[in-house]
Amino acid sequence: MSRKTHTKKRPATTKPAVLRPVLPVRPATGPEFITEQQMAAAYAARLAGLPLIPITAWAPQPNGAVRARLAGGISLTHGPAGFTAHTPCPNGAHHHTPVANSQGLRNATAAAAHCTDLHGQPRTLTLHQAAVTAEDTQTLDVTNLRADHDQAHPHPAETTPGYDIALAAAEAHGRAAAQHQETNQ
């Protein structure tokens, strides 16, 4: 005799929902990633005794260097050759000075603040230079210049050699096209 076994189907089990922690959203103002140049610049600045500049303050530049902005319009650039200070001077220019430490940065800032020349020119003129400059800025009589330009001139195409030939050829072509069209109708 055979015995029949009946198996019951078990009801499907549902797994309990797993609660996952919600991670905070990073602010959009921070960089997506930090480059090796940024880390190297921050570390080198710290070793040189320069002002403490956070890693994220070093902005990558297209040439592979990184630059950080400091107070007073001063910026530091770190590249393969070391640090370069960009300090504004009262004349509106920026002085680019290599610096190795905080004393070098202070010296570069002081030198730029006491800048006495503008693009290699002295800031004040001598009496002779002032007289020459005054003569150069006197009004100029332009009546002779205007006399040549105030008269009407022919159109450049009209004075071009071969203009009449080209005009006649264009007219002949137009007449031939008109005759061809009349004969085809």
FENHU-V654632 format. One record per residue. SS is DSSP state (a for helix, b for strand, c for the rest). BURIAL is # if it has 16 or more other C-alpha atoms within 10 Angstrom, else .. Layout:
ss:SS burial:BURIAL
ss:SS burial:BURIAL
This chain:
ss:c burial:.
ss:c burial:.
ss:c burial:.
ss:c burial:.
ss:c burial:.
ss:c burial:.
ss:c burial:.
ss:c burial:.
ss:c burial:.
ss:c burial:.
ss:c burial:.
ss:c burial:.
ss:c burial:.
ss:c burial:.
ss:c burial:.
ss:c burial:.
ss:c burial:.
ss:c burial:.
ss:c burial:.
ss:c burial:.
ss:c burial:.
ss:c burial:.
ss:c burial:.
ss:c burial:.
ss:c burial:.
ss:c burial:.
ss:c burial:.
ss:c burial:.
ss:c burial:.
ss:c burial:.
ss:c burial:.
ss:c burial:.
ss:c burial:.
ss:c burial:.
ss:c burial:.
ss:a burial:.
ss:a burial:#
ss:a burial:#
ss:a burial:#
ss:a burial:#
ss:a burial:#
ss:a burial:#
ss:a burial:.
ss:a burial:#
ss:a burial:#
ss:a burial:.
ss:a burial:.
ss:a burial:.
ss:c burial:.
ss:c burial:#
ss:c burial:.
ss:c burial:.
ss:c burial:#
ss:c burial:.
ss:a burial:#
ss:a burial:#
ss:a burial:#
ss:c burial:#
ss:b burial:#
ss:b burial:#
ss:c burial:.
ss:c burial:.
ss:c burial:.
ss:c burial:.
ss:c burial:#
ss:b burial:#
ss:b burial:#
ss:b burial:#
ss:b burial:.
ss:c burial:.
ss:a burial:.
ss:a burial:.
ss:a burial:.
ss:c burial:#
ss:b burial:#
ss:b burial:#
ss:b burial:#
ss:b burial:#
ss:b burial:#
ss:c burial:.
ss:c burial:.
ss:b burial:.
ss:b burial:#
ss:b burial:#
ss:b burial:#
ss:b burial:#
ss:b burial:#
ss:b burial:#
ss:c burial:#
ss:c burial:.
ss:c burial:.
ss:c burial:.
ss:c burial:.
ss:b burial:.
ss:b burial:#
ss:b burial:#
ss:b burial:#
ss:b burial:#
ss:b burial:#
ss:c burial:#
ss:c burial:#
ss:a burial:.
ss:a burial:.
ss:a burial:#
ss:a burial:#
ss:a burial:.
ss:a burial:.
ss:a burial:#
ss:a burial:#
ss:a burial:.
ss:a burial:.
ss:a burial:#
ss:a burial:.
ss:c burial:.
ss:c burial:.
ss:c burial:#
ss:b burial:.
ss:b burial:.
ss:c burial:.
ss:c burial:.
ss:b burial:.
ss:b burial:.
ss:c burial:.
ss:c burial:.
ss:c burial:.
ss:c burial:.
ss:a burial:.
ss:a burial:.
ss:a burial:.
ss:a burial:.
ss:a burial:.
ss:a burial:.
ss:a burial:.
ss:a burial:.
ss:a burial:.
ss:a burial:.
ss:c burial:.
ss:c burial:.
ss:c burial:.
ss:c burial:.
ss:c burial:.
ss:c burial:.
ss:a burial:.
ss:a burial:.
ss:a burial:.
ss:a burial:.
ss:a burial:.
ss:a burial:.
ss:a burial:.
ss:c burial:.
ss:c burial:.
ss:c burial:.
ss:c burial:.
ss:c burial:.
ss:c burial:.
ss:c burial:.
ss:c burial:.
ss:c burial:.
ss:c burial:.
ss:c burial:.
ss:c burial:.
ss:c burial:.
ss:a burial:.
ss:a burial:.
ss:a burial:.
ss:a burial:.
ss:a burial:.
ss:a burial:.
ss:a burial:.
ss:a burial:.
ss:a burial:.
ss:a burial:.
ss:a burial:.
ss:a burial:.
ss:a burial:.
ss:a burial:.
ss:a burial:.
ss:a burial:.
ss:a burial:.
ss:a burial:.
ss:a burial:.
ss:a burial:.
ss:a burial:.
ss:a burial:.
ss:c burial:.
